[in-house]
Amino acid sequence: MQVLERFQREVIAVFRIVVGFLFATHGAAALFGVLGTKQVDAFVWPSWWAALIQTIGGALVMIGFGTRYAALLCSGSMAYAYFTVHQVDALLPVQNGGEKAALFCFAFLLIAFLGNGAWSVQRAAKTSAQAAVATK
């Protein structure tokens, strides 16, 4: 198992980047009406706000800035979406079309607990700040 643990931080970073990118593009598509998605009406609850959270939260997770907080917000928004939009139709995600909401919810919950991984804006800023202090 040491082989798998050797690149654990890098794999966490790749997971964070991919999930953040997918979530941000999902939100941007709805927010701006691109990529074959119908644009949501501005300031309409909850669709416009959900798209805004998806776009900004996904981008923050992707670049690794405020990751844990952004991931927790994204996870909560997907839990809300699942229970208010999907579960009213049927109990199981395969029945109600809520697989994507459930997967995003738990992926972001995992990111909130695991953190940034190897590469992030936050880590780069911390490293450069430490280097600046060390040179003084």
C-alpha positions in Angstrom: 0.0 0.0 0.0 3.0 2.3 0.2 2.8 2.8 -3.6 -0.7 4.2 -3.3 0.2 6.4 -0.3 3.2 7.8 -2.1 1.1 10.1 -4.3 -1.8 10.6 -2.0 -1.5 14.4 -1.8 -1.2 14.7 -5.6 -4.2 12.5 -6.2 -6.3 14.5 -3.7 -5.2 17.7 -5.6 -6.2 16.2 -9.0 -9.6 15.0 -7.5 -10.2 18.5 -6.1 -9.3 20.2 -9.4 -11.5 17.9 -11.5 -14.5 18.1 -9.2 -14.2 21.9 -8.9 -13.8 22.3 -12.6 -16.9 20.1 -13.4 -19.0 22.0 -10.7 -17.9 25.4 -11.9 -18.7 24.6 -15.6 -22.1 23.2 -14.5 -22.9 26.4 -12.7 -21.5 28.7 -15.4 -23.5 26.9 -18.0 -26.7 27.7 -16.1 -25.7 31.2 -15.1 -24.7 32.3 -18.6 -26.8 30.0 -20.7 -23.9 28.3 -22.5 -22.9 24.8 -23.3 -26.4 23.7 -24.3 -27.9 24.8 -21.1 -30.8 27.2 -20.6 -29.9 30.4 -18.7 -31.6 30.7 -15.3 -33.4 34.0 -14.6 -31.3 36.4 -12.5 -31.8 36.4 -8.7 -34.5 33.7 -8.8 -34.5 31.5 -5.8 -33.0 28.8 -5.7 -31.9 28.3 -9.3 -29.8 31.4 -9.9 -28.3 31.3 -6.4 -27.4 27.6 -6.9 -25.7 28.4 -10.2 -23.8 31.3 -8.5 -22.6 29.0 -5.7 -21.7 26.3 -8.3 -19.7 28.7 -10.4 -17.8 30.6 -7.6 -17.6 27.7 -5.2 -16.4 25.3 -7.9 -13.8 27.8 -9.1 -12.5 28.3 -5.5 -12.2 24.6 -4.9 -10.5 24.1 -8.3 -7.8 26.7 -7.7 -7.5 25.7 -4.0 -8.4 28.9 -2.2 -10.6 28.7 0.8 -11.1 25.2 -0.3 -12.6 23.7 2.9 -15.2 26.4 3.4 -16.1 26.5 -0.3 -16.4 22.7 -0.5 -18.6 22.7 2.6 -20.9 25.3 1.0 -21.0 23.4 -2.3 -21.8 20.1 -0.4 -24.6 21.7 1.4 -26.1 23.3 -1.7 -26.1 19.8 -3.4 -27.7 18.2 -0.3 -30.4 21.0 -0.5 -30.9 20.4 -4.2 -31.2 16.6 -3.7 -33.8 16.8 -0.9 -35.9 19.7 -2.4 -35.7 18.9 -6.1 -35.0 15.2 -6.6 -36.2 13.3 -3.5 -39.8 14.6 -3.9 -40.1 12.4 -7.0 -38.8 9.2 -5.5 -36.7 7.8 -2.7 -33.5 6.6 -4.5 -31.2 8.7 -6.7 -31.5 6.2 -9.6 -35.3 6.7 -9.5 -35.4 10.5 -9.1 -32.4 11.6 -11.3 -30.5 12.9 -8.3 -27.2 10.9 -8.8 -25.3 14.0 -9.9 -26.4 16.0 -6.8 -25.6 13.1 -4.5 -22.2 12.5 -6.0 -21.3 16.2 -5.9 -22.6 16.4 -2.3 -20.3 13.6 -1.1 -17.4 14.6 -3.3 -17.3 18.1 -1.8 -17.8 16.7 1.7 -14.7 14.6 1.2 -12.8 17.6 -0.1 -13.9 19.6 2.9 -12.3 17.0 5.2 -9.2 16.2 3.1 -8.2 19.7 2.2 -6.2 21.0 -0.8 -3.8 18.2 -1.4 -0.5 19.0 -3.1 -1.1 22.0 -5.4 -3.2 25.0 -4.5 -3.1 28.8 -4.5 -3.4 28.7 -0.7 -0.3 26.5 -0.4 1.7 28.6 -2.9 0.9 31.8 -1.0 1.9 30.2 2.3 5.1 28.9 0.9 6.1 32.2 -0.6 5.2 34.0 2.6 7.4 31.6 4.6 10.2 32.1 2.1 9.9 35.9 2.5 10.2 35.6 6.3 13.1 33.2 6.0 15.1 35.7 3.9 14.7 38.5 6.4 
